[in-house]
Amino acid sequence: MSKKKCCSELLNTINDYLDGELDGEKCRDLEQHLKDCVDCSTITNTMRKTLELYHEAGKQECLPDDVRDRLFACLELGDFKESK
């Protein structure tokens, strides 16, 4: 199996892996692949951090205005304002 095909197949299991729902054999296969593949490891770690930040942000009522403005500017959302 080519590296690209292997990566593609294993990356389809990342959501289940991060949710703790991936069965034992597939979990072991993915974890072994992540040890050997920098690209897939980076993707997985980025998704994990994104989920952590999302859950942490959900605990806050809202972003401070300056943070929201900087985020929207980075995302090129312009003057989009959250309706209150």
OpenMM code with the backbone's topology and positions (N, CA, C; nanometers):
from openmm import Vec3, app, unit

residues = "MET SER LYS LYS LYS CYS CYS SER GLU LEU LEU ASN THR ILE ASN ASP TYR LEU ASP GLY GLU LEU ASP GLY GLU LYS CYS ARG ASP LEU GLU GLN HIS LEU LYS ASP CYS VAL ASP CYS SER THR ILE THR ASN THR MET ARG LYS THR LEU GLU LEU TYR HIS GLU ALA GLY LYS GLN GLU CYS LEU PRO ASP ASP VAL ARG ASP ARG LEU PHE ALA CYS LEU GLU LEU GLY ASP PHE LYS GLU SER LYS".split()
positions = [
    Vec3(0.0858, -0.1180, 0.0000),
    Vec3(0.0000, 0.0000, 0.0000),
    Vec3(0.0898, 0.1236, 0.0000),
    Vec3(0.0557, 0.2197, -0.0852),
    Vec3(0.1358, 0.3413, -0.0916),
    Vec3(0.1158, 0.4240, 0.0354),
    Vec3(0.2168, 0.5070, 0.0672),
    Vec3(0.2081, 0.5923, 0.1864),
    Vec3(0.0873, 0.6835, 0.1778),
    Vec3(0.0632, 0.7423, 0.0588),
    Vec3(-0.0485, 0.8353, 0.0413),
    Vec3(-0.1819, 0.7651, 0.0669),
    Vec3(-0.1982, 0.6441, 0.0142),
    Vec3(-0.3223, 0.5696, 0.0346),
    Vec3(-0.3377, 0.5308, 0.1816),
    Vec3(-0.2286, 0.4886, 0.2436),
    Vec3(-0.2317, 0.4520, 0.3853),
    Vec3(-0.2728, 0.5725, 0.4697),
    Vec3(-0.2111, 0.6878, 0.4413),
    Vec3(-0.2448, 0.8095, 0.5156),
    Vec3(-0.3928, 0.8427, 0.4985),
    Vec3(-0.4398, 0.8376, 0.3759),
    Vec3(-0.5784, 0.8723, 0.3475),
    Vec3(-0.6754, 0.7820, 0.4236),
    Vec3(-0.6493, 0.6536, 0.4212),
    Vec3(-0.7370, 0.5586, 0.4907),
    Vec3(-0.7343, 0.5806, 0.6418),
    Vec3(-0.6159, 0.6002, 0.6967),
    Vec3(-0.6053, 0.6180, 0.8412),
    Vec3(-0.6606, 0.7530, 0.8861),
    Vec3(-0.6437, 0.8563, 0.8046),
    Vec3(-0.6947, 0.9879, 0.8423),
    Vec3(-0.8474, 0.9890, 0.8481),
    Vec3(-0.9103, 0.8977, 0.7766),
    Vec3(-1.0560, 0.8873, 0.7839),
    Vec3(-1.1031, 0.8378, 0.9206),
    Vec3(-1.0110, 0.7886, 1.0028),
    Vec3(-1.0470, 0.7362, 1.1346),
    Vec3(-1.0140, 0.8333, 1.2482),
    Vec3(-0.9556, 0.9479, 1.2157),
    Vec3(-0.9095, 1.0396, 1.3208),
    Vec3(-1.0225, 1.0885, 1.4102),
    Vec3(-1.1369, 1.1234, 1.3536),
    Vec3(-1.2473, 1.1719, 1.4381),
    Vec3(-1.2859, 1.0686, 1.5420),
    Vec3(-1.3027, 0.9437, 1.4986),
    Vec3(-1.3372, 0.8377, 1.5937),
    Vec3(-1.2259, 0.8194, 1.6962),
    Vec3(-1.1006, 0.8299, 1.6514),
    Vec3(-0.9864, 0.8166, 1.7416),
    Vec3(-0.9887, 0.9250, 1.8490),
    Vec3(-1.0066, 1.0490, 1.8063),
    Vec3(-1.0062, 1.1599, 1.9027),
    Vec3(-1.1273, 1.1563, 1.9953),
    Vec3(-1.2369, 1.0968, 1.9475),
    Vec3(-1.3567, 1.0824, 2.0310),
    Vec3(-1.3494, 0.9597, 2.1215),
    Vec3(-1.2425, 0.8799, 2.1074),
    Vec3(-1.2279, 0.7587, 2.1884),
    Vec3(-1.3196, 0.6471, 2.1450),
    Vec3(-1.3617, 0.6494, 2.0181),
    Vec3(-1.4582, 0.5512, 1.9683),
    Vec3(-1.4000, 0.4556, 1.8650),
    Vec3(-1.2695, 0.4602, 1.8425),
    Vec3(-1.2063, 0.3744, 1.7428),
    Vec3(-1.1746, 0.2398, 1.8050),
    Vec3(-1.2099, 0.1307, 1.7340),
    Vec3(-1.1873, -0.0023, 1.7901),
    Vec3(-1.0379, -0.0304, 1.8068),
    Vec3(-1.0058, -0.1259, 1.8903),
    Vec3(-0.8698, -0.1542, 1.9336),
    Vec3(-0.7684, -0.1718, 1.8227),
    Vec3(-0.7961, -0.2568, 1.7244),
    Vec3(-0.6990, -0.2834, 1.6187),
    Vec3(-0.6750, -0.1592, 1.5330),
    Vec3(-0.7814, -0.0912, 1.4946),
    Vec3(-0.7663, 0.0304, 1.4143),
    Vec3(-0.6955, 0.1395, 1.4939),
    Vec3(-0.7233, 0.1447, 1.6227),
    Vec3(-0.6580, 0.2427, 1.7096),
    Vec3(-0.5078, 0.2165, 1.7141),
    Vec3(-0.4685, 0.0921, 1.7323),
    Vec3(-0.3260, 0.0566, 1.7345),
    Vec3(-0.2598, 0.0877, 1.6002),
    Vec3(-0.3299, 0.0557, 1.4899),
    Vec3(-0.2753, 0.0846, 1.3567),
    Vec3(-0.2531, 0.2347, 1.3391),
    Vec3(-0.3513, 0.3137, 1.3790),
    Vec3(-0.3393, 0.4589, 1.3643),
    Vec3(-0.2269, 0.5126, 1.4533),
    Vec3(-0.2203, 0.4681, 1.5769),
    Vec3(-0.1154, 0.5165, 1.6672),
    Vec3(0.0237, 0.4802, 1.6159),
    Vec3(0.0399, 0.3604, 1.5580),
    Vec3(0.1683, 0.3223, 1.5002),
    Vec3(0.1996, 0.4122, 1.3814),
    Vec3(0.1006, 0.4376, 1.2980),
    Vec3(0.1200, 0.5248, 1.1820),
    Vec3(0.1589, 0.6661, 1.2273),
    Vec3(0.0953, 0.7156, 1.3308),
    Vec3(0.1251, 0.8505, 1.3803),
    Vec3(0.2674, 0.8617, 1.4320),
    Vec3(0.3227, 0.7525, 1.4842),
    Vec3(0.4619, 0.7532, 1.5301),
    Vec3(0.5585, 0.7696, 1.4130),
    Vec3(0.5186, 0.7183, 1.2979),
    Vec3(0.6072, 0.7140, 1.1816),
    Vec3(0.5809, 0.8231, 1.0786),
    Vec3(0.4673, 0.8898, 1.0861),
    Vec3(0.4286, 0.9857, 0.9826),
    Vec3(0.4112, 1.1249, 1.0430),
    Vec3(0.5037, 1.2123, 1.0141),
    Vec3(0.5011, 1.3483, 1.0687),
    Vec3(0.3779, 1.4238, 1.0199),
    Vec3(0.3420, 1.4072, 0.8932),
    Vec3(0.2271, 1.4798, 0.8378),
    Vec3(0.0971, 1.4426, 0.9099),
    Vec3(0.0712, 1.3144, 0.9232),
    Vec3(-0.0518, 1.2702, 0.9892),
    Vec3(-0.0511, 1.3047, 1.1378),
    Vec3(0.0653, 1.2969, 1.1997),
    Vec3(0.0771, 1.3344, 1.3402),
    Vec3(0.0449, 1.4821, 1.3592),
    Vec3(0.0935, 1.5651, 1.2682),
    Vec3(0.0656, 1.7089, 1.2748),
    Vec3(-0.0836, 1.7358, 1.2589),
    Vec3(-0.1461, 1.6694, 1.1635),
    Vec3(-0.2902, 1.6863, 1.1412),
    Vec3(-0.3678, 1.6441, 1.2655),
    Vec3(-0.3320, 1.5295, 1.3213),
    Vec3(-0.4021, 1.4786, 1.4395),
    Vec3(-0.3843, 1.5715, 1.5584),
    Vec3(-0.2631, 1.6179, 1.5813),
    Vec3(-0.2381, 1.7084, 1.6940),
    Vec3(-0.3099, 1.8414, 1.6755),
    Vec3(-0.3167, 1.8891, 1.5524),
    Vec3(-0.3883, 2.0135, 1.5240),
    Vec3(-0.5373, 1.9964, 1.5510),
    Vec3(-0.5927, 1.8843, 1.5073),
    Vec3(-0.7353, 1.8589, 1.5335),
    Vec3(-0.7615, 1.8465, 1.6832),
    Vec3(-0.6723, 1.7778, 1.7533),
    Vec3(-0.6879, 1.7614, 1.8985),
    Vec3(-0.6876, 1.8981, 1.9677),
    Vec3(-0.5926, 1.9831, 1.9308),
    Vec3(-0.5832, 2.1168, 1.9912),
    Vec3(-0.7048, 2.2010, 1.9555),
    Vec3(-0.7521, 2.1908, 1.8322),
    Vec3(-0.8722, 2.2639, 1.7902),
    Vec3(-0.9921, 2.2231, 1.8747),
    Vec3(-1.0074, 2.0942, 1.8972),
    Vec3(-1.1181, 2.0462, 1.9810),
    Vec3(-1.1050, 2.0963, 2.1243),
    Vec3(-0.9825, 2.0949, 2.1773),
    Vec3(-0.9603, 2.1448, 2.3132),
    Vec3(-0.9980, 2.2924, 2.3231),
    Vec3(-0.9545, 2.3706, 2.2253),
    Vec3(-0.9860, 2.5135, 2.2251),
    Vec3(-1.1358, 2.5371, 2.2100),
    Vec3(-1.1997, 2.4584, 2.1265),
    Vec3(-1.3441, 2.4701, 2.1073),
    Vec3(-1.4184, 2.4418, 2.2375),
    Vec3(-1.3793, 2.3358, 2.3052),
    Vec3(-1.4460, 2.3018, 2.4314),
    Vec3(-1.4182, 2.4068, 2.5386),
    Vec3(-1.2973, 2.4580, 2.5414),
    Vec3(-1.2626, 2.5619, 2.6384),
    Vec3(-1.3404, 2.6906, 2.6096),
    Vec3(-1.3496, 2.7263, 2.4827),
    Vec3(-1.4232, 2.8479, 2.4451),
    Vec3(-1.5713, 2.8343, 2.4780),
    Vec3(-1.6227, 2.7128, 2.4715),
    Vec3(-1.7628, 2.6908, 2.5031),
    Vec3(-1.7955, 2.7176, 2.6487),
    Vec3(-1.6930, 2.7176, 2.7326),
    Vec3(-1.7133, 2.7448, 2.8745),
    Vec3(-1.7211, 2.8941, 2.9028),
    Vec3(-1.6753, 2.9738, 2.8069),
    Vec3(-1.6781, 3.1188, 2.8234),
    Vec3(-1.8071, 3.1727, 2.7612),
    Vec3(-1.8575, 3.2793, 2.8174),
    Vec3(-1.9807, 3.3355, 2.7650),
    Vec3(-1.9592, 3.4010, 2.6298),
    Vec3(-1.8518, 3.4770, 2.6139),
    Vec3(-1.8216, 3.5374, 2.4852),
    Vec3(-1.6765, 3.5841, 2.4850),
    Vec3(-1.6264, 3.6080, 2.3659),
    Vec3(-1.4903, 3.6595, 2.3530),
    Vec3(-1.4879, 3.8082, 2.3830),
    Vec3(-1.3800, 3.8562, 2.4421),
    Vec3(-1.3652, 4.0012, 2.4565),
    Vec3(-1.3659, 4.0649, 2.3171),
    Vec3(-1.4176, 4.1873, 2.3076),
    Vec3(-1.4330, 4.2538, 2.1786),
    Vec3(-1.3032, 4.2604, 2.1001),
    Vec3(-1.1909, 4.2919, 2.1665),
    Vec3(-1.0646, 4.3036, 2.0933),
    Vec3(-1.0188, 4.1694, 2.0366),
    Vec3(-1.0433, 4.0618, 2.1097),
    Vec3(-1.0073, 3.9284, 2.0621),
    Vec3(-1.0960, 3.8906, 1.9441),
    Vec3(-1.2257, 3.9146, 1.9561),
    Vec3(-1.3192, 3.8850, 1.8478),
    Vec3(-1.2816, 3.9634, 1.7224),
    Vec3(-1.2487, 4.0925, 1.7368),
    Vec3(-1.2124, 4.1754, 1.6220),
    Vec3(-1.0870, 4.1220, 1.5529),
    Vec3(-0.9864, 4.0812, 1.6323),
    Vec3(-0.8637, 4.0268, 1.5731),
    Vec3(-0.8902, 3.8945, 1.5032),
    Vec3(-0.9720, 3.8104, 1.5641),
    Vec3(-1.0063, 3.6819, 1.5042),
    Vec3(-1.0795, 3.7025, 1.3726),
    Vec3(-1.1796, 3.7883, 1.3726),
    Vec3(-1.2558, 3.8134, 1.2502),
    Vec3(-1.1661, 3.8722, 1.1421),
    Vec3(-1.0719, 3.9578, 1.1801),
    Vec3(-0.9789, 4.0153, 1.0826),
    Vec3(-0.8917, 3.9051, 1.0220),
    Vec3(-0.8428, 3.8131, 1.1055),
    Vec3(-0.7611, 3.7022, 1.0557),
    Vec3(-0.8413, 3.6105, 0.9633),
    Vec3(-0.9664, 3.5925, 0.9950),
    Vec3(-1.0530, 3.5061, 0.9144),
    Vec3(-1.1154, 3.5810, 0.7969),
    Vec3(-1.0802, 3.7089, 0.7852),
    Vec3(-1.1302, 3.7952, 0.6783),
    Vec3(-1.2828, 3.8018, 0.6775),
    Vec3(-1.3401, 3.8147, 0.7970),
    Vec3(-1.4847, 3.8276, 0.8095),
    Vec3(-1.5278, 3.9734, 0.8140),
    Vec3(-1.4315, 4.0621, 0.8018),
    Vec3(-1.4617, 4.2044, 0.7950),
    Vec3(-1.5385, 4.2553, 0.9148),
    Vec3(-1.6463, 4.3243, 0.8885),
    Vec3(-1.7244, 4.3881, 0.9941),
    Vec3(-1.8351, 4.2999, 1.0478),
    Vec3(-1.8289, 4.1698, 1.0209),
    Vec3(-1.9315, 4.0797, 1.0724),
    Vec3(-1.9377, 4.0910, 1.2239),
    Vec3(-2.0531, 4.1138, 1.2759),
    Vec3(-2.0713, 4.1219, 1.4211),
    Vec3(-2.1747, 4.0200, 1.4631),
    Vec3(-2.1482, 3.9584, 1.5748),
    Vec3(-2.2411, 3.8610, 1.6310),
    Vec3(-2.3668, 3.9334, 1.6748),
    Vec3(-2.4821, 3.8803, 1.6357),
    Vec3(-2.6063, 3.9446, 1.6801),
    Vec3(-2.6268, 3.9161, 1.8267),
    Vec3(-2.6661, 4.0190, 1.8975),
    Vec3(-2.6808, 4.0039, 2.0438),
    Vec3(-2.8236, 4.0168, 2.0827),
] * unit.nanometer
topology = app.Topology()
chain = topology.addChain("A")
for resn in residues:
    res = topology.addResidue(resn, chain)
    for name in ("N", "CA", "C"):
        topology.addAtom(name, app.Element.getBySymbol(name[0]), res)
